[in-house]
Amino acid sequence: MFGMLDISTSALVAQRTRLDAIAANLANADVKVDPNSPNAFSERVVEFATGDPESGDPMGVHVAAITPRKAFRSVQAPNDPSHDANGNVWYPNIDPVTQQANAMVASRAYDANLAAIDATKAMFDAALRIIA
Amino acid sequence: MPTWQCVDWQLNPDFTGRNARIAAQRNETVMIDPLGIVSRVSTQSPGVARPQPAGAADFKQELLDELRKVNEMQQDASKATNDLMTGQRDDIEGVMIATQKADSAFRMLVALQNKVVGAYDEVKNIRV
């Protein structure tokens, strides 16, 4: 009876996960990294996939993977103590403007799914008025 | 005298015996239960389900199942809220939806109950 609520909930969780990743990207945009290290922070990209494994609903959505983009940018800074052999300091190649736009998309998608939940609730209440 | 004869007719053992025989010949249950409502119910042994058309679900069983489901939903919602408060889960959406589900299901059950009680009142107010 509440299948549509489960679908919208899975979408809410997925969009919030995307917003989490965007927040991490923005927070770490100015962190100096070693591009040769496997643990170096780079832009986190969230991939969605159909189907909600939590509720088993095939129409839901879930986060399939959060993959690092492995892209870095260098800044010539010979005076920085952490520069490499060529006098470069490396940062993850994160564009804050793009991240802001992605955050807006995720936020709007979250709102849209909330609106879907509200519509479902309104439908249920309307149906309840048949007998109540 | 006609009046004396009339009393005699009523008190005559022959006539009263005839009245008793007539009463005995009649089915007593029909007299006290002209519509057959009581006898139809009492002839069934308790606990035996009434014959139902095939495919019809037992209303009582349906209602009990529904009650159990609503109870489970409320326990789920309560547990989800507790887990959120104690930090054992962090998906506020799932908790809110569990609460919403329990609320909607409970309101559905209350509406059903009001409907059943309304039907009972309707029957109760029938003049006999």
Chai-1 contact restraints between the chains, C-beta under 6 A:
chainA,res_idxA,chainB,res_idxB,connection_type,confidence,min_distance_angstrom,max_distance_angstrom,comment,restraint_id
A,F2,B,K101,contact,1.0,0.0,6.0,A-B,restraint_1
A,L5,B,I97,contact,1.0,0.0,6.0,A-B,restraint_2
A,T9,B,E93,contact,1.0,0.0,6.0,A-B,restraint_3
A,T9,B,G94,contact,1.0,0.0,6.0,A-B,restraint_4
A,T9,B,I97,contact,1.0,0.0,6.0,A-B,restraint_5
A,L12,B,E93,contact,1.0,0.0,6.0,A-B,restraint_6
A,V13,B,D91,contact,1.0,0.0,6.0,A-B,restraint_7
A,V13,B,E93,contact,1.0,0.0,6.0,A-B,restraint_8
A,F124,B,S104,contact,1.0,0.0,6.0,A-B,restraint_9
A,L128,B,A111,contact,1.0,0.0,6.0,A-B,restraint_10
A,I131,B,A111,contact,1.0,0.0,6.0,A-B,restraint_11
A,I131,B,K115,contact,1.0,0.0,6.0,A-B,restraint_12
A,A132,B,A111,contact,1.0,0.0,6.0,A-B,restraint_13
